Amino acid sequence: MALLRWSMSRLSAPVYTRVFSARYSSDKREIASVKDQGTGLERKEVDAIYEQIEDPFNMKIPEGPGGTRGKPTLVPSMFEERIVGCICERNHHGHQWFLLKMGPAQRCLCGHYFQLVEGSSTHVYEESAH
């Protein structure tokens, strides 16, 4: 008899109940907007769009005259070296890649000068935009 009870208890599956809870207001029916439900990077991007910031992730390539020996293009980095891509000619699709190290200004093959400075890329970009 004990064996029968043991085998019956193993055969019967436990019963689970699902509980569903929702709030419903008859006078307010709306779907949440992206601004209300967005999180993380999506939320940052949506907030930037509302604040009319064109480049929230600093993806734009800074344009301007090439750096000279006396006034090199400053490249921010939080490390001792950084890989830099120089667009040597305007409207050119190729890049000249080289390793830029902390210290004096370094010259690209095209003649532009770059210098690595300590700092965050967003901090320097915001300063140069003003």
C-alpha positions as CSV (number, residue, x, y, z in Angstrom):
1,M,0.0,0.0,0.0
2,A,2.8,2.4,0.8
3,L,4.4,1.6,-2.5
4,L,1.2,2.5,-4.3
5,R,0.9,5.8,-2.5
6,W,4.5,6.6,-3.4
7,S,4.1,5.8,-7.1
8,M,0.8,7.8,-7.3
9,S,2.4,10.9,-5.7
10,R,5.2,10.7,-8.3
11,L,2.8,10.5,-11.2
12,S,0.6,13.4,-10.3
13,A,2.0,16.7,-11.6
14,P,1.9,19.8,-9.4
15,V,-0.7,22.3,-10.3
16,Y,0.4,25.8,-10.9
17,T,-1.9,28.8,-11.2
18,R,-1.1,31.9,-13.2
19,V,-1.9,35.2,-11.7
20,F,-2.5,38.2,-14.0
21,S,-2.8,41.7,-12.8
22,A,-3.4,44.8,-14.8
23,R,-4.6,48.3,-14.2
24,Y,-7.3,49.6,-16.5
25,S,-8.8,52.9,-16.5
26,S,-11.8,53.5,-18.7
27,D,-11.1,57.2,-19.2
28,K,-7.4,56.8,-20.2
29,R,-6.4,54.5,-23.1
30,E,-3.0,55.1,-24.5
31,I,0.1,53.3,-25.6
32,A,3.4,54.3,-23.9
33,S,5.7,56.3,-26.1
34,V,9.3,55.5,-26.8
35,K,10.4,58.2,-24.4
36,D,8.4,56.6,-21.6
37,Q,9.6,53.1,-22.1
38,G,13.1,53.4,-23.6
39,T,16.1,52.5,-21.5
40,G,19.9,52.5,-21.9
41,L,21.4,53.7,-25.2
42,E,17.9,54.0,-26.8
43,R,16.8,56.3,-24.0
44,K,20.0,58.4,-24.4
45,E,19.4,58.7,-28.2
46,V,15.7,59.7,-27.8
47,D,16.6,62.3,-25.1
48,A,19.2,63.7,-27.5
49,I,16.7,64.0,-30.3
50,Y,14.3,65.8,-28.0
51,E,17.1,68.2,-26.9
52,Q,18.1,68.6,-30.6
53,I,21.6,67.2,-30.2
54,E,22.7,66.1,-33.7
55,D,25.5,63.7,-32.6
56,P,24.8,62.1,-29.2
57,F,27.4,59.3,-29.6
58,N,30.2,61.5,-31.1
59,M,30.1,59.6,-34.4
60,K,30.8,62.6,-36.6
61,I,34.3,63.0,-38.0
62,P,35.7,66.3,-37.0
63,E,36.5,68.4,-40.0
64,G,38.8,71.3,-40.4
65,P,42.3,72.2,-41.6
66,G,45.0,69.6,-41.1
67,G,47.2,70.1,-38.1
68,T,50.6,71.9,-38.5
69,R,53.8,71.4,-36.6
70,G,53.0,74.5,-34.5
71,K,49.3,73.7,-34.0
72,P,48.7,69.9,-34.2
73,T,45.3,68.3,-34.3
74,L,44.6,67.3,-30.6
75,V,43.4,63.7,-30.2
76,P,42.0,62.9,-26.7
77,S,42.7,59.5,-25.1
78,M,42.6,58.0,-21.7
79,F,45.5,55.7,-22.6
80,E,49.1,56.1,-23.6
81,E,48.4,55.4,-27.3
82,R,45.6,55.4,-29.8
83,I,45.0,54.3,-33.3
84,V,44.2,57.3,-35.5
85,G,42.8,57.4,-39.0
86,C,43.7,60.4,-41.2
87,I,41.6,61.3,-44.2
88,C,44.5,62.8,-46.2
89,E,42.5,64.2,-49.0
90,R,39.0,65.7,-48.9
91,N,36.3,63.4,-50.4
92,H,38.7,60.5,-50.3
93,H,37.4,57.2,-49.1
94,G,40.6,55.7,-47.9
95,H,42.2,56.4,-44.5
96,Q,45.8,56.4,-43.4
97,W,45.9,54.5,-40.1
98,F,48.8,54.9,-37.6
99,L,49.5,54.5,-33.9
100,L,49.6,57.8,-32.1
101,K,51.6,57.8,-28.9
102,M,51.6,60.2,-25.9
103,G,54.4,62.8,-26.3
104,P,55.4,65.2,-29.1
105,A,53.2,65.7,-32.2
106,Q,53.5,63.0,-34.8
107,R,53.3,63.5,-38.6
108,C,51.0,61.5,-41.0
109,L,52.4,60.5,-44.4
110,C,50.3,63.3,-46.0
111,G,51.9,66.0,-43.7
112,H,49.2,66.5,-41.1
113,Y,50.3,66.6,-37.5
114,F,48.5,65.0,-34.6
115,Q,49.2,65.0,-30.9
116,L,47.7,62.8,-28.2
117,V,46.4,64.6,-25.1
118,E,45.0,63.2,-21.9
119,G,41.2,63.3,-21.6
120,S,37.9,61.9,-22.7
121,S,36.8,62.1,-26.3
122,T,33.5,63.6,-25.4
123,H,35.0,66.4,-23.3
124,V,37.4,67.6,-26.0
125,Y,34.7,67.4,-28.7
126,E,32.3,69.5,-26.6
127,E,35.0,72.1,-26.1
128,S,35.9,72.4,-29.8
129,A,32.2,72.7,-30.7
130,H,31.7,75.9,-28.8
